[in-house]
Amino acid sequence: MIDARSPLLEVAVAIVSYRSLEDLRPCLEALGRSTYRSFRVVICENGGPMALEALRSALPSALPGGQPVEIHAAPGNFGFAAGLNLCLRLAGPADAYWILNPDATPEPGALAGLASRLQRGDCDAVGHDILRPDGRLASRAGRWMAWSARAKSIGHGGEAVRLGDPDALEAVSDYVIGASMLVTPRFLELTGPMREDYFLYCDEIEWCWRALRAGLKLGYSPDARVVHAHGSATGGGGPLAGRSKLAVYLLERNRLNVTRDCYPRRLPVATVLSLAHICLKYAKAGAWRQLGYGLRGWAAGIAGERGRPRWSVEPVEQGSPGPVQA
């Protein structure tokens, strides 16, 4: 854990909200129990003036340990990445930035574990175990299968036991899960802002790819754990047959966009293999409606569509949706 001889990092916790008051209550309560004390919370509300007022009326201006809670308004709902980029700018200077979903509940030692790994000085982004509400692993880190435009969440569905060889995991990780990740100012400077044209899903994969290309290293902390209600905000969790149109569409669209942006020469093969995977995955589950959503997203990915889907008219809950599992 944290070396008592090392100065504590000043951490800015960046949370993007879209009318997420009921998620933020337990999130802030969990942060209030943190064993690591040197942090402040910055929330960016994408949901308009009424949502902003609701947060300011219901949430504390400081946690029990004295950590301030700032709440700011975004000019509109332009997606998770746009909200995050604004939130990071509003946070101002810090030694590290903890990107955290509003529907995530960190264990008390989570931030201490992340800060300890970052203070070793050999990495610029740190991930950790993301747990499902049932206590099993959602992910430890991610691998990107560029030939098939698929993401693999390492450890998905397994027992949440302490990992014996963190270095081996770091060596094979392609990205850190966007629902909870600690990054340095150097990461933000060398990598640049998260791409806003993804709108939702897969944006952290492309972001981490840029970081690796810039020569930065992704780390993993075995001492940090966060429970994440995966898909609760976007309709992207649970059985395939119950997943929302927006979640399925954007996931399949953006998988092709990641390949186009990061591995363009593999896109022709990835397009074919991705189509086969979509058909097999949803047909096997009897999720025929979701198969249609996925095929529309796949076609949009071929066309290079970006941003919010033109057909989407309903409000979109913000927050990186969590582990992207094939």
C-alpha atoms as one frame of an Amber mdcrd trajectory, in Angstrom:
protein
   0.000   0.000   0.000   1.012   3.670   0.293   4.554   4.183   1.565   4.334
   6.425   4.630   7.512   8.196   3.488   5.960   9.240   0.159   3.841  12.393
  -0.062   0.201  11.675  -0.792  -0.981  12.368  -4.298  -3.681  14.994  -4.567
  -6.402  13.213  -6.541  -9.315  14.797  -8.400 -12.218  12.340  -8.714 -13.986
  13.084 -12.020 -17.589  11.863 -12.294 -19.896  12.421 -15.275 -23.606  12.443
 -14.406 -26.780  12.473 -16.435 -29.582  12.820 -13.892 -27.742  10.216 -11.832
 -28.704  11.400  -8.356 -29.779   7.983  -7.087 -26.514   6.445  -8.302 -24.411
   9.256  -6.881 -25.737   8.912  -3.330 -24.118   5.481  -2.695 -21.085   6.446
  -4.772 -20.338   9.459  -2.581 -21.119   7.477   0.570 -18.519   4.918  -0.538
 -15.985   7.661  -1.257 -16.656   9.034   2.210 -15.444   5.710   3.656 -12.165
   5.843   1.719  -9.020   5.123   3.705  -7.205   7.506   1.357  -8.015  11.081
   2.331  -6.213  13.341  -0.153  -8.856  13.811  -2.825 -11.679  16.051  -3.987
 -14.737  15.237  -6.064 -15.735  17.042  -9.265 -19.094  16.157 -10.843 -20.151
  17.280 -14.319 -23.922  17.145 -14.829 -24.987  16.627 -18.458 -28.710  16.569
 -17.749 -29.703  20.246 -17.745 -30.576  22.910 -15.138 -33.181  20.878 -13.233
 -30.816  17.934 -12.846 -28.069  20.284 -11.722 -30.320  21.839  -9.089 -31.375
  18.373  -7.896 -27.746  17.397  -7.332 -26.887  20.639  -5.567 -29.942  20.329
  -3.318 -29.416  16.688  -2.367 -25.671  16.087  -2.334 -23.238  17.371   0.294
 -20.732  20.098  -0.484 -18.117  18.067   1.368 -17.662  14.462   2.484 -17.344
  13.509   6.181 -13.565  13.614   5.875 -13.669  17.192   4.600 -13.105  16.411
   0.921 -14.942  19.036  -1.176 -17.620  18.055  -3.686 -17.957  20.404  -6.663
 -20.926  20.173  -9.038 -20.758  21.791 -12.476 -23.097  21.986 -15.450 -22.305
  20.861 -18.981 -23.816  22.889 -21.836 -25.763  19.842 -23.000 -25.729  16.077
 -23.356 -23.011  15.401 -25.915 -21.984  11.983 -24.626 -19.764  10.514 -21.959
 -16.413  11.569 -23.443 -17.533  15.188 -23.896 -18.716  15.294 -20.299 -15.494
  13.724 -19.066 -13.249  16.080 -21.016 -15.136  19.041 -19.557 -15.017  17.558
 -16.061 -11.250  17.092 -16.265 -10.789  20.692 -17.402 -12.985  21.979 -14.583
 -11.061  19.892 -12.047  -7.919  21.914 -12.649  -4.407  20.837 -11.613  -4.031
  17.601  -9.649  -1.407  14.901  -9.150  -3.799  12.295 -10.542  -7.350  12.014
 -11.850  -9.706   9.202 -10.872 -12.297   8.705 -13.593 -15.229   7.081 -11.836
 -18.750   6.128 -12.886 -21.648   7.484 -10.821 -23.010   3.934 -10.457 -19.714
   2.611  -9.063 -19.171   1.954  -5.344 -15.477   1.757  -4.427 -14.324  -0.365
  -1.522 -12.629   1.693   1.239  -9.108   0.798   0.130  -9.666   1.292  -3.600
  -8.100   4.723  -4.019  -5.199   3.867  -1.713  -4.468   0.828  -3.872  -4.627
   2.829  -7.099  -2.443   5.635  -5.743   0.102   3.153  -4.421   0.482   1.553
  -7.856   0.762   4.936  -9.555   3.420   6.102  -7.107   5.770   3.363  -8.271
   6.354   5.739 -11.170   6.462   3.293 -14.078   2.910   3.712 -15.422   0.471
   6.517 -16.213  -2.915   4.790 -15.975  -4.022   2.225 -13.406  -6.913  -0.205
 -13.514  -8.104  -2.800 -11.055 -10.767  -5.419 -10.382 -14.251  -4.331 -11.390
 -16.830  -6.449  -9.584 -20.386  -7.255 -10.571 -23.099  -6.689  -7.956 -23.121
 -10.465  -7.328 -19.474 -10.289  -6.234 -17.942 -12.014  -9.254 -15.444 -10.366
 -11.543 -16.646  -8.190 -14.384 -13.108  -7.413 -15.497  -9.523  -6.840 -14.434
  -8.369  -5.240 -17.681  -9.100  -5.560 -21.389  -7.660  -7.149 -24.521  -8.559
  -5.877 -27.978  -8.910  -8.478 -30.744  -8.342  -6.246 -33.753  -8.872  -8.914
 -36.433 -12.417  -9.554 -35.221 -13.185  -6.132 -33.683 -13.900  -7.753 -30.325
 -13.031  -6.763 -26.776 -12.206  -9.338 -24.124 -12.604  -8.479 -20.466  -9.836
 -10.341 -18.647 -11.208 -12.364 -15.741 -14.851 -11.872 -16.749 -17.178 -14.038
 -14.657 -14.410 -15.468 -12.476 -13.901 -15.497  -8.741 -12.737 -12.204  -7.264
  -9.596 -13.654  -5.680  -6.347 -11.733  -5.403  -4.265 -11.998  -8.548  -0.934
 -13.715  -8.011   1.073 -12.095 -10.811  -0.020  -8.502 -11.551   2.987  -7.932
 -13.822   1.825 -10.684 -16.173  -1.607  -9.062 -16.418  -0.094  -5.670 -17.176
   1.990  -7.197 -19.959  -1.082  -8.379 -21.880  -3.480  -5.484 -21.148  -4.540
  -3.305 -24.075  -6.806  -0.984 -22.120  -8.032  -0.070 -18.661 -11.762  -0.231
 -17.913 -13.250   3.240 -18.219 -15.727   2.804 -15.360 -12.867   3.357 -12.910
  -9.321   4.316 -13.841  -6.623   6.517 -12.293  -4.503   8.552 -14.722  -1.656
  11.023 -14.456  -1.490  14.538 -15.887   1.147  13.179 -18.277  -1.389  10.666
 -19.583  -3.779  13.509 -20.379  -1.042  15.668 -21.904   0.520  13.027 -24.163
  -2.654  11.148 -25.078  -4.988  14.100 -25.501  -8.698  14.202 -24.652 -11.007
  11.221 -24.994 -12.607  11.140 -28.450 -16.073  12.631 -28.249 -17.318  11.209
 -31.553 -17.716   7.733 -30.028 -20.488   9.150 -27.812 -20.721   5.990 -25.699
 -18.876   2.636 -25.576 -15.328   1.717 -26.602 -13.960   5.246 -26.142 -11.553
   4.150 -23.402 -10.163   1.442 -25.715  -9.110   3.989 -28.332  -7.856   6.328
 -25.576  -5.593   3.671 -24.071  -4.394   2.660 -27.554  -3.196   6.246 -28.055
  -1.476   6.136 -24.680   0.385   2.952 -25.569   1.370   4.453 -28.916   2.776
   7.446 -27.010   5.008   5.083 -25.020   2.978   5.121 -21.790   2.346   2.042
 -19.679  -0.922   0.748 -18.255  -0.775  -0.518 -14.687  -2.945  -2.752 -12.512
  -3.548  -2.573  -8.766  -4.442  -5.838  -6.998  -5.399  -3.790  -3.915  -8.267
  -1.829  -5.485 -11.798  -3.092  -6.049 -14.941  -1.307  -7.192 -18.457  -2.717
  -7.570 -20.105  -1.512 -10.765 -23.768  -1.848 -11.734 -22.777  -2.627 -15.332
 -25.309  -1.414 -17.865 -27.777   0.038 -15.372 -27.565   3.469 -16.978 -27.508
   2.437 -20.634 -29.482  -0.798 -20.778 -26.338  -2.645 -21.808 -26.230  -5.194
 -18.999 -28.099  -8.375 -18.166 -29.336 -11.012 -20.642 -28.778 -10.248 -24.315
 -32.500 -10.330 -25.074 -33.099  -7.459 -22.655 -30.431  -5.052 -23.841 -31.410
  -1.664 -25.184 -31.290  -0.589 -28.799 -28.870   2.238 -28.015 -26.425  -0.009
 -26.159 -26.347  -2.772 -28.777 -26.210  -0.355 -31.708 -23.382   1.787 -30.334
 -21.356  -1.165 -29.118 -21.329  -2.853 -32.527 -20.826   0.428 -34.386 -17.935
   1.581 -32.248 -16.137  -1.749 -32.364 -15.632  -1.167 -36.064 -14.692   2.452
 -35.419 -11.975   1.363 -32.977 -10.563  -0.932 -35.639 -10.780   1.820 -38.262
  -9.012   4.305 -35.972  -6.353   2.002 -34.522  -5.849  -0.869 -36.993  -7.196
   0.337 -40.361  -5.474  -2.378 -42.398  -7.388  -5.035 -40.472 -10.779  -3.439
 -41.036 -11.805  -5.562 -44.098 -11.253  -8.806 -42.189 -12.710  -7.402 -38.967
 -15.863  -6.352 -40.824 -16.564  -9.916 -41.955 -15.665 -11.589 -38.662 -17.639
  -9.022 -36.696 -20.742  -9.732 -38.771 -20.405 -13.457 -38.138 -19.958 -12.881
 -34.423 -23.024 -10.641 -34.193 -25.218 -13.187 -35.962 -24.012 -16.120 -33.875
 -24.067 -14.293 -30.555 -27.600 -12.930 -30.697 -29.142 -15.841 -32.588 -27.759
 -18.315 -30.054 -29.404 -16.324 -27.256 -32.674 -15.992 -29.164 -32.255 -12.212
 -28.966 -33.763 -11.508 -32.380 -34.613  -7.870 -31.743 -31.097  -7.219 -30.490
 -29.733  -8.981 -33.563 -31.470  -6.339 -35.647 -30.028  -3.569 -33.480 -26.573
  -5.081 -33.817 -26.802  -5.370 -37.595 -27.844  -1.718 -37.838 -24.893  -0.727
 -35.660 -22.560  -2.873 -37.760 -23.781  -1.164 -40.937 -23.280   2.234 -39.286
 -19.740   1.183 -38.365 -19.001   0.260 -41.976 -20.283   3.685 -43.013 -18.060
   5.347 -40.400 -20.953   6.947 -38.516 -19.884   8.976 -35.497 -21.536  10.796
 -32.626 -25.018  10.319 -31.273 -27.206   8.165 -33.557 -29.540  10.281 -35.651
 -32.521   8.156 -34.647 -31.886   8.548 -30.902 -34.315  10.955 -29.290 -34.509
   9.687 -25.720 -32.139  11.041 -23.038 -28.967   9.034 -22.603 -27.616   8.201
 -19.178 -23.958   9.080 -18.919 -21.022   7.256 -17.487 -18.694   4.899 -19.240
 -20.792   1.721 -19.253 -18.028  -0.471 -17.968 -16.370  -3.646 -19.215 -16.953
  -4.272 -22.920 -17.275  -8.024 -23.241 -17.496  -9.864 -26.549
